[in-house]
Amino acid sequence: MDFWTGIIACLDEKSSHRLRNLHKFLSESQDIVGNFNLQIPPHITFFEHVELRKQKYYLALEPLINSIDSFTIEFTGLTTFPATHIFYLNPTYCNKLHILRKRCLETLEEQGVILDRRPDGMWSPHLTLLTDLPTKHISKAIKITQDYLNLQIDAPFKAKIDHLELFSYPPYHAEKKFFLHKP
């Protein structure tokens, strides 16, 4: 069995609840077939690495994460990774999100864990809504999601990133929560 561990950026409770309701609405649609694990909170994956479960690594991350203010991110787009049939919300560029990820990577590198040497521009932050979405169902999923979130360029879906989680999967388990500073 494959086992994953990683760090994810999690949304505030209100936004998380709204996205879970959206997923329920999508999953109950007669016109859409796809999967989403409701045990996993709506999130943006920063990186994965099994070593992160070691206490010395998450203890190194904690003061960094706690010192950074929570922030709002906007989602205006819906798209897919066609090869993997993943349907997701696409955030507008958020410098704070990229800086937070980069600082986490640097902190872990100082501890001897090298996770990602790709330039920051190669990281594609996204918030997965459904997996295994057949191509023929994409347009319907987009319509339902746009209508539910009233998602338009001039009316983005806004969510606050208020904590990061160290997780293990499967099954999903939040090993440690790191709360961003509340300004």
C-alpha positions in Angstrom: 0.0 0.0 0.0 1.3 3.5 -0.9 1.6 5.8 2.0 1.9 9.6 1.7 2.9 12.3 4.1 3.1 16.0 3.3 2.2 19.6 4.1 -1.0 21.2 2.8 -2.3 24.7 3.1 -5.9 24.6 4.6 -8.8 27.0 4.3 -10.7 28.7 7.0 -13.8 26.8 8.3 -16.4 28.9 6.4 -14.7 28.4 3.0 -14.0 24.8 3.8 -17.6 24.2 4.6 -18.7 25.9 1.4 -16.4 23.8 -0.7 -17.6 20.6 1.0 -21.2 21.6 0.2 -20.1 22.1 -3.4 -18.6 18.7 -3.6 -21.8 17.2 -2.2 -23.7 19.0 -4.8 -21.4 17.8 -7.6 -21.4 14.2 -6.3 -25.2 14.2 -6.2 -25.5 15.4 -9.8 -26.9 12.8 -12.2 -24.7 14.2 -15.0 -21.3 14.0 -13.3 -19.1 11.0 -12.4 -16.0 11.7 -10.3 -14.4 11.0 -7.0 -13.5 13.1 -4.0 -12.5 11.9 -0.6 -14.5 13.9 1.9 -12.1 12.9 4.7 -9.5 15.2 3.2 -10.1 18.9 3.9 -10.2 21.4 0.9 -6.5 22.3 0.5 -3.6 23.3 -1.6 -0.7 20.8 -1.5 2.7 22.3 -0.7 4.8 19.1 -1.0 5.0 15.5 0.1 7.8 13.5 1.8 7.6 10.7 4.2 10.4 12.1 6.4 8.2 15.0 7.5 6.6 12.8 10.2 9.9 13.0 12.1 9.4 15.4 15.1 12.6 17.4 14.4 11.2 18.5 11.0 7.8 19.6 12.0 9.3 21.3 15.1 11.5 23.3 12.8 8.5 24.4 10.7 6.2 25.4 13.6 7.8 28.7 14.6 8.1 29.8 11.0 4.5 29.0 10.2 3.2 30.6 13.5 5.1 33.8 12.7 3.3 34.3 9.3 0.0 36.1 9.1 -3.0 34.3 7.7 -4.0 35.6 4.3 -6.7 35.6 1.7 -6.4 33.8 -1.6 -8.7 34.3 -4.6 -9.9 31.6 -7.0 -11.2 32.8 -10.4 -10.6 29.8 -12.6 -11.7 26.2 -13.0 -9.6 23.8 -15.0 -8.4 20.2 -15.3 -5.2 18.3 -15.6 -6.4 16.4 -18.6 -4.1 13.4 -18.4 -5.2 12.7 -14.8 -8.8 13.9 -15.0 -8.4 16.1 -11.9 -10.8 19.0 -11.8 -9.7 21.9 -9.7 -10.1 25.6 -8.6 -7.2 27.7 -9.9 -6.1 30.5 -7.6 -4.9 33.8 -8.9 -1.2 34.4 -8.2 -0.7 35.0 -4.5 2.8 36.1 -3.5 2.2 35.2 0.2 1.3 31.6 -0.8 4.5 31.2 -2.8 6.7 32.8 -0.1 5.2 30.6 2.6 5.9 27.5 0.6 9.4 28.6 -0.3 10.2 29.4 3.3 8.9 26.0 4.4 11.2 24.4 1.8 14.2 26.4 2.9 13.5 25.6 6.6 13.4 21.8 5.8 16.5 22.1 3.6 18.4 23.6 6.6 17.3 20.4 8.4 18.6 18.2 5.6 15.4 17.4 3.8 15.6 18.4 0.1 12.1 18.4 -1.3 12.0 20.5 -4.4 14.7 22.1 -6.5 12.4 23.3 -9.3 12.0 27.0 -9.7 9.0 28.4 -7.9 7.3 29.1 -11.2 7.1 25.3 -11.8 4.8 24.8 -8.8 1.2 24.8 -9.8 -1.0 25.5 -6.7 -4.5 24.2 -7.1 -7.5 23.1 -5.0 -8.8 19.8 -6.2 -12.6 19.4 -6.4 -12.9 16.0 -8.1 -10.6 13.3 -9.4 -11.4 10.8 -12.1 -13.7 13.2 -13.9 -14.4 12.0 -17.4 -13.7 14.5 -20.2 -17.4 14.4 -21.2 -18.4 15.6 -17.8 -16.1 18.6 -17.5 -18.3 21.2 -19.0 -21.2 20.2 -16.7 -18.9 20.3 -13.6 -17.7 23.7 -14.6 -21.2 25.1 -15.0 -22.4 23.7 -11.6 -19.3 25.0 -9.9 -19.5 28.5 -11.5 -23.1 28.7 -10.6 -22.6 27.5 -7.0 -19.7 29.8 -6.2 -20.9 32.6 -8.5 -17.4 32.4 -9.9 -16.5 35.1 -12.3 -13.4 37.2 -12.9 -15.0 40.2 -11.2 -16.4 38.0 -8.4 -13.7 35.5 -7.3 -14.3 32.9 -4.6 -12.2 34.1 -1.7 -10.8 32.0 1.1 -8.5 32.5 4.0 -5.5 30.3 4.4 -5.4 30.0 8.2 -3.3 26.9 8.8 -1.0 24.2 7.4 -1.4 20.5 8.2 1.2 17.8 8.2 -0.9 14.8 7.0 -0.6 11.1 6.3 -2.7 9.2 3.8 -4.4 6.7 3.5 -6.6 7.1 5.4 -6.3 10.8 5.8 -5.0 11.9 9.2 -3.9 15.4 10.3 -0.7 14.5 12.2 0.0 18.1 13.2 -1.7 21.5 12.6 0.3 24.7 12.3 -1.8 27.8 12.7 -0.8 31.0 10.9 -0.7 34.1 13.0 -4.1 35.9 13.2 -3.4 39.6 12.4 
